[in-house]
Amino acid sequence: MIQTDMDWDDFLLPYDQAVEEMALKFTLLRDEYIKRGEYSPIHYISKRLKSVNSIMEKMHTKNITFDEIAYKMADIAGIRLVTQFEEDIELLAKLIATRSDMKIIERKDYFKNPKPSGYKSVHLIVEYDVNTIRGVESIIAEIQLRTLAMDFWATIEHSLNYKYRDEMPGELKERLVIAAKTVHELDREMGTIRDEIADAQRLFTRKTEIIDAILENLNTLGKQGKREAVKRYFKNFTEFKDSDNTLQLVLMSKEIERELEEGSVEL
């Protein structure tokens, strides 16, 4: 029987903490890849804390008592790691398995064994410890791994399921299955040019960093009173920025840095 006098805010506190901590850790992991100039298997991260209504609905449909929630409901705290390529899913799964701050206790592989609807993803059920004012609490959380294309498909399916409440027309179900197969073909095709895409993204990131540095240094030059130099550099900067000549931007950046080191001038 479901308890109706539950203090749900208090109950969900450690789950909320787990979601925030795990999302931050994976964000820092992604940022570390980028700062080291390496390709990141994590494209973006999303987080979710199951609502009280959803928890109670699942308790009712799955016949779960309050005392059983902690070990029978693994998706109260949820993290989704979205990748660009299918290969990144297994790479991330192995990476998570080596972490000391979370322990995989179950793997649901809907990537190798899709659901009848066409849904594909890998769900890792992990045990994660959070430090609260009451001591250490072990939380069961779910980490979903899927590609951008899979995530798009799953978002559409979720919306349709919400609309039809598990009574989706048969024709629509068939079209979703066909769409899921198309998504898989797209992922496979993108995987064949994975290295080229990754290289292009690294170059784009590097170019963006150089452009940001140049603009910041030009602003500093202006504050030093070197207005003519700013005009001269900015004219060339506009030309190089819109071209593929990243080398010229690098050389310009270094030249501006040298001029900055010479110090300010009198206005």
N, C-alpha and C positions, 0 to 999 in steps of 0.2 A: 504493500500500500504506500502511495506517495505522501510524504509529509507536506502539509500545506502551511505549517508554521515555521518553515525553514528560514534561517537568516542567510539568504542566498548571497548577499554582498560579502559576508564574512567567509562563506564557503568558497567563493570564486577568487578571493584575494590571491592565494598562492598560484592559482592557474593563470591569473592575469600577470603576475610577476614572472612566471615561467615563460609566457608568450613574449613579454617585453625583453627579457634577458636573452632568450634564444634568437629573437629577431635582430637584436643588437650584435650578438656574436657573429651571426652569419653576414651581417652588413659589414662588420669589420674585416671578416675573412675576404669578402669580395673586394673591399677597398685595398687590402694588402696585395692581392693579385695585381690590381691596377697600378698601385704605387711602385711595384717592382717591375712594371712594364711587361707583365705576363698576361696571358689570356685568362679571364675569369670564367669558370664553368657556371657561376651564378649570374644570371642576367638581371633578375630582380627578385625581391623578397616581399611576401605579403603575410600578414598575421591575422588570426581570428580567435576570438573568445566566444564560445557557444553561448547563445542567449538562454535565459532561464526558461522561456517558453519552449525553445527547441529541446532543452534538456528534459523538461517534463513530458513533452510529446514523445521523445524517444524512450523515456522510462515507461511510458504507458504502452507503446507499440512493442517494445522488446521485453516487457514485464520485468523491469529492473527495479529493485528496491533501492532506497537511499543508501543503505549500507553497502550495496554492491556497485554504486556509481564509480568509485575510485578505481576498480579493476575491470569493470565491464563496459565502461564508456571511455574509450581511448581518445575521442576527438573533441573533448571540451576545450583543450588548448591546442591550437593548430597553427602550423607554420607551412607556408608553401614556397618552395624554391623553384623558380622557373628558369629553365635553361634555353639556350638557342638550338642545341643539337641533341639528338637522341643519345649519342655517345657520352654526353655530359651527365646523364642520369646515373649511369653505373659508376662513373668517376666520383660523383658526389656521394653516392651510397657508400662507396669504399672509404671515402674521406671521413664521413660521419662515423663509420664503424671504428675508426682509429682514435676518435676523440675520447678523452678521459672524463669530460664533463657531462656526457650523456651516454646511455647504454641502449643499444637496439635490442628489444625483447621480442619483436615480431616484424616480419616483412610480408606485406601483401603486394604481390607483383601482378598488377593489372596491365603492365607493359607487355610482358611475355604472354599473359593470359587475359586479354581484354574482357570486360563484361559484355553480355549479349547486346547491350545498347551501343557498343563501340567504344565505351569509356576506357581510356588508357592513362595509366599513372603508376607510380610506385609509392606505396604508403609505408613509411617506417614508423613503427610504434616504439617510442623511446621512453626510458625512465630518466627523469631529470630532477635533481635536488635543488630546492630553493631554500635560502636562509631567511627565516621569518623571525619575528619577535618571540614566537613560541618555540623556536628551534628549527631544525632542518626538517623539511617536508618533502617526501618523494612524490613527484607528480608524473602521471602518465600523459604523454603528449603525442601528437601525430605530426609527422613531417611528410608533406606530399612533394614528390619530385615529378615534374612534367616539362615538356617543351612549350615554347610560345604557342605553337599551333595546337597542341593538345589542350592548353589552358583556354584558348579561344573557343575550341569546340565544347569543352566542359562548361564554360560560362553560359553558352547558348543552351546546352542541354538542361542545365540547372534552371534557367529561366522558363523553359518550356515545361519542365516537370512541376515547377511552382504554379504555372498557369493552369495546367490540366490535372494537377493533384493525382498523379499516378494513373490517370485515365487518358493518356496521350493516344490520339488516333493511330491506327496501325500503319497507315501510309506515311505519316510523319516519322514514326519510329524507323521505318525502312529507309527513309531519306537521310535520317541522322546516321544510320549505320553506313550508308554509302559515303556520307560526308566524312565519317571517321576514317574510312579507308583512303579517301583522298588526302586527308591530313597526314596519314602515315606515309603516303607516297611523296608528299611535299617534304616531310622531314627527311626521308631517305635521300631525296634529290639534293636538298641543302647540305646534307652530310658529305656528299661527294665533293663539294667545294668548300668544305669547312676551313681548311688551312688558308685559302685565299681570303675568305671572309674575315677570319681572325686577324690576318696580317693587315687588311684594310682598316679594321677597327682600331688596331694598335697605332697605325699611322694617323688616323683621324684624331685619336686621343692625344697623341704627341703634338700634332699640329695645333689643337685647341689649347693645350698647355702653353705652347710657345706664344700664340696670339695673346693669351691672357697676360703673360709676362711682359710682352712688348707694350701693351696698352697701359699696364701699371707703371712701367718704367718711363714711358712717355709722359705720363701724368706727373711723375716725380721730376723729370727734366723741366717741365713747365714751371713747377714750383721753385726750381733752382734759377729760373729766369732765362733759360736757354730756349727762348721761343722760336728763333730761326731754325735751330736744330730740330725742334719738334715738328715744324712745318716740313722740313726736308725729309725727315724720316717718315712722317705720316704719308707723304705723297708716294714713296716707294712701298710703304706698308700696304696701302690700299691696292696697289697693283699685285703684290705678291700674295696677299691674303686670298684673293679669288682665283689664284692659279694653283697648279700642283707643285709649285716650286718651294717645297718645304725647306730645302737647303738654304735658299736665299733668306728665308725667315729666321733660320738658326743663326746665320752670319750677321743679320741685322740685329738680332737680339743681343749677341755678344758685343757688337760695336756700341750699342746703346749702353750696355752695362759698363764698358770701358769709359764712356763719356760721363756716366754717373759718378764713377770713382774720382773724376777730376774735380768734382765739387761744384758749388754754386758760383754764379757771377753776380755782379752788382746790377740792379735794375736801373 
